[in-house]
Amino acid sequence: MIDQVLTGFQAMSAWEYVGVFFSLAYLILVMKESLWCWPAAFISTLIYTILFWQGALLLESVLSFYYLLMAIYGWWQWNKLNQTNNSKHGQKSIVSWSLSKHAIWIASATVTFIVLGYVMNEYTHAKMPYLDAFTTVFAVMTTYMVTQKVLENWLYWIVIDLASIFLYVEMNYYPTAILYVLYSGLAWQGFKIWQNQLPTKQLSTKQET
């Protein structure tokens, strides 16, 4: 397995390394609530969109293109709210969603990924369709949560990353699995950082739906 991991890293192209670099930069900048996380996300997702498309990984390419659009939306959303928000440092406050709101989002995403997984299982040659659908659907949902600075997005990412690690190991994508181990650790660190800032934000109150 170690040999496969080393071989996998050696096989990675220069563009893949650039994509990984900007992906890590994105995570670190999000932790710091820096608006520049979104340009980093745009660059990394642009690279992966092209790489996945060239590699005929069409669903992964479509998901990366979604991330690309969300990078643009995230920049616009954070910039807009920073200008109109009166909180300290002029930043949009981190918010924490109510349990009822989380329940609604989780239920909706669960139904969606089960239906998508069924379709992929019945009508495509996809491997591990339900797990693939789970990580895809919840990643789409959680990316939106990041644009809204929802504290719990980090916890969702930890679950998604752990599921992705299992998926990539089963598919023998060991270098990618190693990267996701790092991502999950950074996600936990991001949660602790945002959690510590939550009480000091003027608008960090539970959102009720």
N, C-alpha and C positions, 0 to 999 in steps of 0.2 A: 504493500500500500504506500509506503514511504517513497519507493522508487516511482510509483505512478504519480504521486504528488509532485515530485521533483521534475519528472518528465513533463507533466502538465504545465508547470510554471515555465519550463524551458521552451515549450511549444507556443506559449502566449506571444502574440505579436506586440510590436511597439505600441500600436493603437490601443490594445487591451490594457497595457500598463498605464497609459495616459488616462483611460477611462476609469481604472481602479483608483488612480491618484485623485482625480476630481470627485469621485464618489466619496472617498474618505474625507476630502476637503469639505464637501457638502455637509456630511454628518457633523464634523467639528464646528463648522460655521453655524449650523442650525442650533447646536448646543449653546452657542454664544448669542443666539438671536440676531445674527448678522444678516443684513439684507443680501449680502454677497453670496450667501449659500445658494441662491437661485441661479446666478450665472454659472456657478460650479456645477449645479445639477443639470443645467442646459447643455453644457459641454459634454459631460459624462454620458448623458442620455442620448445625445446626438451621435456620439461614437458608437454606443451600443445598438442604437436603432439601425445604423448602417451595417455593423458587423453581423447582427442577427439576421438582417434581411439577406445579406450576401451568403450567410450560412444556411439559408432556407428555414430558419427558425421563425416562421411567420408570426405565430402568436406572441412569442417573446419580443419580436420586432414591433408589433402593434402595441404591446404593453409599454415598451420603451418610448414609443412615439407619444403615448398618453402622458408618460412622465415628462416628456419634452414640453408638451402643452401646459402641464401643471407647473413647470418651472417658470414659464412666462406668466401664468396666472398668479403664482405665488409671489413673484416679484411685484406685480401690479397690486395685489391685495395687501401685502405687507407695507409697501410704499404708500398706498392710499390711506391705510389705517394709521400709519405712523404720523402722517401729516395732520390727521384730524383728532388724534388721541392726545389727551392731556396728561397721560401717565408719565412717570419718571423716565428720563432719557428719550422721551418722545416716541417710545415704542408701543406697539400694540400689546396689551396685557395678555399674559398666559391665562387661559381659562380651563376650568375643569367641568366636564359635562356631568349631568346627573345620571344616576343608574338607569332611570327609565329611558333616557335618550340613548344611552349605550345599548340597552336591551333592544330597542327598536332597530338601531343600525345593525347590530349583530344578527338579529332575526332576519332582516332583509338580505344581508350579505350571505347568510347561511342558505336561505332558499335559493338565491341566485347561483351560488357555487354548486349546489346539489343538482340543479337543473342543467347547468353548463357541463358539469362532470358527466351527467347521464348522456347528454348529447354527444360529447366527445367520446365516451365509452362505446356508444352504439353506432356512431356514424363516422368515426375516424380511427386511425391506427395509433392514436396517442397512448403513450405509456403512463401509467399511474394518473389517469385523467382526473380523478376526484381530488387528489392531493395537488395536482397542478392547478386545477380550477380554484381550490381553496386559497392557495398562495396568491393567485392572480386577482381574484375578486377582493380579498381582504387588503391586498396591496393598493388597489385602486381606491378603496374606501379610506384607508389610512393616509394615503398621500393627500387627499383632500383635508383630512384632519390637521395635517402639518400646516397647510396654508392658513388654517384658522387658529393656529397656535393652541391646539387642544393638548393639555398635559398628557393625557392617557395614550396619545398616539405612540409614545415610546413603548408602552407595554404591548400594544398590538404588534409593533415591529419585532419585538422579542419573540413572540409566538410565531409570527410569519417567518422570521429568520431561522428559528429552530426547525420548523417544518421544511424550510428550503434546504437546510443542511441535510436532513434525512433524504429528501428528494434527490439532491445532487450526489450524495454518496451512493444511492441506489443506481443512479445513472452513470456512476464512475467519473463524475466531474469533481475530482478531489481538490484541485486548486480552488475552484469556486466554493466548495464546501468550507475550506479553510478560511476563505475571505468572509464567509457568512458567520463563522464563529467570531471573527473580529467584529463584524457588524453588530452582532447580538450583544457583545460586551460594551460596545460604544452606545448602543441603544439604552442599556441599563444606566450607564453613566449620564446620558442625556436626560433620562427620567429624573435622576437624583438632582441634577443641576436645575432643571425647570421646577421641580417640586420645591426646592429651597427658595426659589424666587417667587413662587405663587403667593405667599402671604404678604409680600411687600408691594404687590401690584394693586393699583387702585381699582381696576376692573376685574380682578381675579375672584369672582364670585361664581357659585354654581349656576350654570345655565339650566333653566327649566324649560321643558317643551310641552 
